[in-house]
Amino acid sequence: MLYRIFFLVLIVFLFGNIYSTEKDSVLFSFNDHKVSLSEFNKVYQKSNLGRDDAYSIESLNEYLSLYINFKLKVQEALDTHFDTVPSVRSEINKYRAQLSKSHMQSNNIYDELMLEAYERKKVIRDVSHVLIKLSPTASSEDTSKAYAKAMDVYNKVKDGGKCFLCGKNKKNEKTRNIISKLAFELSDDPSAKKNKGYLGFVQVLNYVYNFENAVYSTPLNNVSLPFRTRFGYHIIMVHEEDKNPGSVQTAHLFLQTKAGSSNKKELIDKIYQSINSGDITFEDAVKKYSEDTQSKPNNGKLRWFSKGEMVAEYQDASFALKNKGEVSEPIQTRYGWHIIKLLDKKELGGFEKEKSEIKQKLLKSARRDLAQTRLINQIKKENNYKYYEINYLELEKKILEAGIKDSLNLSGPWMSLDISIGNWDKALFNLNDRAFSQKDFLTFLRKQRRYKKTTPVNELLKTFFAAFEEQSCLSYEESILEEKDPDFKALMKEYHDGILLFEIMDKKVWSKAVADSSGLSGFYNNNKTKYLWEERMHSKQYKCNKESLAQEIYDEIKNNPSIADSSVFKRFNNESQ
C-alpha cells in the first residue's frame, strides 16, 4: 500500500493558518484515500491538549507517524471486511443508538426548556389553589360544567377581594382568606380539607408544566383565571415571591407520633437537652433513639432538598439553621418529632452547574413529552412533512369494515386485513422523499397489544397513528444524523475506526502472539537486554523543622536500619517538631 506525505504542510500548524486556505490541504494519501490537514489537526488537538510540547516538530512528526499507521490498519480491516462481522456491526449499532439518543436529547428544544427551568429556579413563589377535578377524556358537556364551576370560584375570589377603602395589605389578606375558605369548601384536592388550598413555596419541576406556567406568570397578590391540567381546572393565588435560598442537607433524629399528639414530647425534650449539654453526641443519640429505620444506619442523614420539597415545619426549621453542625430544637410535623442537624448548605449555582440535575428531572417529568412534541414538530418542519388525509381515511374505512365482518377478533380489526394481497403502498405522510405507507402503519398496528377494547376503533386509530408518526419521525431523524451534524458523524467514525483497529489487532497480532508460545519465548530471549532497568534505589524522606531533630532521626535510623516508619513518627513527630 503506497502513500505520500506532504511534510511541508506541518509548518502551517506552527503559524496557525490551518483554515486560511479556501481548500483544505491533503496531508497524506494512500491508494485512493486522502487525509486532510484539518482531520489530522482535530485528532492531534484532542490527543495532545495541555501538553507542553504540543505543536513542536518532534510531537507533530511522532503523532503523524502513529496516525498513518492507524489509518493503514483501519483500511486493512475494511479491505478484509471486518466491518461486516456480526459482532462488530452489533457493537457499532449499539453505540450509535446510545449516541443518537443522547444527541437528540441535546437538541435546542431541550436546551430551551432547561434554560427556562433554570431562570424560574432562581425564585420561589408562595401559592394557594382551588382544584375543580376533571378527567383528561371528559366529554364536552362535563368540561363545560367544570369550567363554569371554576369561573364561579374565580369570580367569588375577585369580588370578595374588592375593598375600595382597604390598604393593599388588607386587600391581599382578604383575598387570601376568601380563596382559603373556597378551597376548603369547594376544592377537589383531598389535601384542601387540611391545608385550605395552601401549597406553600412552589419549586420548579415539581408540578405539571401548565400549573408551573400559571405560578410563574400570575402577578404577585393576584388570582389566575381558570387553567386546565390533566387533573382538571385550577385557580391559583400567588402570595409572595422570594429568592431561592439554595438547598440544604440535614440529618434528623425522629420519634414517630400521630398528628397533633403531644406523645413523646417529654422524651424528645430530654434527648435534646442531652445533646445540647454534650452528654451525648447527635450521632449517638440517633443510633440509640431514632425511629427512622431508613436514615438511622447513616446517622440520620437525608437527601439534599430545596424549599417546596419537604413538609413546611421541617423545611422552615432546616433553613433557619445557619452553620454546619448546628442542631435545632425539637419540631413537630404530621409524622412526629424531629431534632435536625444541618450537615451542609449550598446556593443555587450557575446554569452549567445546575444543568445536569435539571435535565435529569426534566426527562423524568411530563415535560419530556412536551419536549418530544416540540421535537416532532421541528422534525416535520425541517423535513417537508406532508400528510395525505385521503389515504388515511381510505385505510380507516377498510379497517372499520373488517371489524364489522370479523367482530370476534379481539386483537383488533386490523388483524383481519391481509396486507400480502392488494395495494397498501399509498403514502400516509412523507418526510422529504421518504414515504410512510398504509402498510407501514398496519405493520405498526399489529404490534399493539395494550389498549381499551371498549374505545371506538376510529379513536384508537387516531391515538395509534399519532404514536406511529412520532416513532417514524424520530427514526427518520436518527437515520440522517450523520448528514445533519458533523460532530455526530466524527464521533461515529472515531468509534467505528477504533472498533476495527481493535478487531484487526486482536485477530492478526494479539491472539496469534498468545497462541505462539515458542515465538514469544524467542522474541523475549532476543530482546530482553533492551528492557533491563538501570540501577535504582528505594528511599524515604523525613522533613524536619530543626536540623538537630534531623540529626537525631538520622542517628536512630543508622543504628537501627530496620526500624518501622510508625516507630519513627511516634517518637519524633509532633507539632513543635
Secondary structure as GFF3:
##gff-version 3
##sequence-region A 1 577
A	DSSP	beta_strand	3	5	.	.	.	ID=ss1
A	DSSP	three_ten_helix	7	9	.	.	.	ID=ss2
A	DSSP	alpha_helix	10	15	.	.	.	ID=ss3
A	DSSP	beta_strand	26	30	.	.	.	ID=ss4
A	DSSP	beta_strand	33	36	.	.	.	ID=ss5
A	DSSP	alpha_helix	37	48	.	.	.	ID=ss6
A	DSSP	alpha_helix	57	79	.	.	.	ID=ss7
A	DSSP	three_ten_helix	82	84	.	.	.	ID=ss8
A	DSSP	alpha_helix	86	105	.	.	.	ID=ss9
A	DSSP	alpha_helix	108	121	.	.	.	ID=ss10
A	DSSP	beta_strand	123	133	.	.	.	ID=ss11
A	DSSP	alpha_helix	140	160	.	.	.	ID=ss12
A	DSSP	alpha_helix	168	186	.	.	.	ID=ss13
A	DSSP	alpha_helix	192	195	.	.	.	ID=ss14
A	DSSP	beta_strand	198	202	.	.	.	ID=ss15
A	DSSP	alpha_helix	209	217	.	.	.	ID=ss16
A	DSSP	beta_strand	222	223	.	.	.	ID=ss17
A	DSSP	beta_strand	227	229	.	.	.	ID=ss18
A	DSSP	beta_strand	232	243	.	.	.	ID=ss19
A	DSSP	beta_strand	247	256	.	.	.	ID=ss20
A	DSSP	alpha_helix	265	277	.	.	.	ID=ss21
A	DSSP	alpha_helix	282	289	.	.	.	ID=ss22
A	DSSP	three_ten_helix	296	298	.	.	.	ID=ss23
A	DSSP	beta_strand	305	306	.	.	.	ID=ss24
A	DSSP	alpha_helix	312	320	.	.	.	ID=ss25
A	DSSP	beta_strand	331	332	.	.	.	ID=ss26
A	DSSP	beta_strand	336	346	.	.	.	ID=ss27
A	DSSP	alpha_helix	351	364	.	.	.	ID=ss28
A	DSSP	alpha_helix	367	382	.	.	.	ID=ss29
A	DSSP	beta_strand	386	387	.	.	.	ID=ss30
A	DSSP	alpha_helix	389	405	.	.	.	ID=ss31
A	DSSP	three_ten_helix	413	416	.	.	.	ID=ss32
A	DSSP	beta_strand	427	431	.	.	.	ID=ss33
A	DSSP	beta_strand	434	437	.	.	.	ID=ss34
A	DSSP	alpha_helix	438	445	.	.	.	ID=ss35
A	DSSP	alpha_helix	457	479	.	.	.	ID=ss36
A	DSSP	alpha_helix	481	484	.	.	.	ID=ss37
A	DSSP	alpha_helix	486	505	.	.	.	ID=ss38
A	DSSP	pi_helix	506	510	.	.	.	ID=ss39
A	DSSP	alpha_helix	511	515	.	.	.	ID=ss40
A	DSSP	alpha_helix	517	527	.	.	.	ID=ss41
A	DSSP	three_ten_helix	528	531	.	.	.	ID=ss42
A	DSSP	alpha_helix	547	559	.	.	.	ID=ss43
A	DSSP	alpha_helix	565	572	.	.	.	ID=ss44
###
